[in-house]
Structure formats: C-alpha cells, structure tokens
C-alpha cells in the first residue's frame, strides 16, 4: 500500500518534470540556465514541493476541487435605491467529502501577502 510520502514523491516527480521541461524550453540558453535562472529554478522547486505536500494532504483529508476560475457577478443592495454589482473570478472552490465543508481559495502569486 502506498504511503502519503510515496504519493507526494510521485506527484512531485511528475510536476517537476513538466516544470523543468517548460523552463528549459522557455528560458535555457543552449540547454543551460544562467545563474539567476538557476536560483529561480531552485526556489520554484521548493515552492512546488510545498504545494504538492499541501495538495496531497488535502486529498487525504477529503478535499476535492469542484470549480476553478469561476466567474461570478453578485449584487449587493446598499439601500432602497442603490444596488452595487461586482464582477470577479474565484480561483478555486473545494468541497470536503468527509465533513461537508466548502472553501474558497484565492491564490496569490507574489511572495508577499497583500
């Protein structure tokens, strides 16, 4: 029976291979990364591994993805005469099959929270 670590290693290896292939195609010069790209590549690999570990834990805990890039346009009644509309995209919506909970995820791509 596979362990969580086996699953993490399997998923990470596949994701790493895809990321390496993309980076080599897009950024390598004669098959070699420049030093700044080597540093960024190393950071990307650590970030990717952290994401894979988080994702596998979520799967094991019963979370499943039910929507991505969900476009919504809610309205809010401010007062009797004013209604405000919003257009937004929800990055991801998950449902937990064990607990019945829902969650909305908004990914941030910068290194600092805003």
C-alpha positions in Angstrom: 0.0 0.0 0.0 1.4 3.4 -1.0 2.1 5.9 1.8 1.4 9.6 1.7 5.2 10.2 1.1 5.1 7.8 -1.9 2.2 9.8 -3.3 4.0 13.1 -2.7 7.1 11.8 -4.4 5.1 10.5 -7.4 3.1 13.7 -7.9 6.2 15.9 -7.3 8.3 14.0 -9.8 5.6 14.5 -12.5 5.2 18.2 -11.7 8.9 18.7 -11.5 9.4 17.1 -14.9 6.7 19.3 -16.5 8.2 22.4 -14.9 11.7 21.6 -15.9 10.6 20.9 -19.5 8.8 24.2 -19.7 11.7 26.2 -18.2 14.2 24.6 -20.4 12.2 25.3 -23.5 11.4 28.9 -22.5 14.5 30.1 -20.8 17.6 27.9 -21.2 20.4 29.2 -23.3 22.0 26.2 -25.2 20.5 23.9 -22.7 22.0 25.7 -19.7 20.3 28.1 -17.2 22.0 31.3 -16.4 22.9 31.8 -12.7 19.8 34.0 -12.0 17.6 31.4 -13.6 19.3 28.6 -11.6 18.4 30.5 -8.4 14.8 31.0 -9.5 14.6 27.4 -10.6 15.7 26.2 -7.2 13.1 28.5 -5.5 10.5 27.2 -7.9 11.3 23.6 -7.0 10.9 24.2 -3.2 7.7 26.1 -3.8 6.4 23.2 -6.0 7.3 20.6 -3.4 5.5 22.6 -0.7 2.4 22.9 -2.9 2.4 19.2 -3.7 2.7 18.3 0.0 -0.3 20.6 0.8 -2.3 19.2 -2.1 -1.7 15.6 -1.2 -2.6 16.3 2.5 -5.8 17.9 1.3 -6.7 14.9 -0.9 -6.1 12.5 2.0 -8.3 14.8 4.3 -11.2 14.5 1.8 -11.0 17.8 -0.1 -11.9 17.8 -3.7 -11.9 20.6 -6.3 -15.3 21.4 -7.7 -14.6 24.6 -9.6 -11.7 26.6 -11.0 -11.7 30.2 -12.4 -15.4 30.5 -11.5 -16.8 33.8 -12.9 -19.4 35.3 -10.6 -21.3 38.6 -10.7 -23.0 39.1 -7.3 -25.0 42.2 -6.4 -25.5 43.9 -3.1 -28.4 46.1 -2.1 -26.8 49.2 -0.4 -30.0 51.0 0.4 -33.6 51.1 -1.0 -32.4 52.9 -4.2 -28.8 51.6 -4.7 -27.6 48.3 -5.8 -23.9 47.6 -6.4 -22.6 44.9 -8.8 -19.3 43.1 -8.7 -17.6 41.0 -11.4 -15.0 38.7 -10.0 -13.3 35.4 -10.6 -12.9 32.8 -7.8 -9.7 30.9 -8.3 -10.9 27.7 -6.8 -13.8 26.2 -4.8 -13.3 22.9 -2.9 -15.7 20.6 -1.1 -14.7 18.2 1.8 -16.4 14.8 1.3 -15.7 13.9 4.9 -17.1 16.9 6.7 -19.4 18.6 4.2 -17.4 21.9 4.4 -16.9 24.2 1.5 -13.9 26.6 1.0 -13.0 29.3 -1.5 -9.3 29.7 -2.4 -7.8 32.9 -3.7 -4.2 32.2 -4.9 -1.6 34.9 -4.5 1.4 34.6 -6.9 3.6 37.2 -5.3 6.0 36.3 -2.5 4.3 38.8 -0.1 0.7 38.7 1.1 -1.2 41.8 0.4 
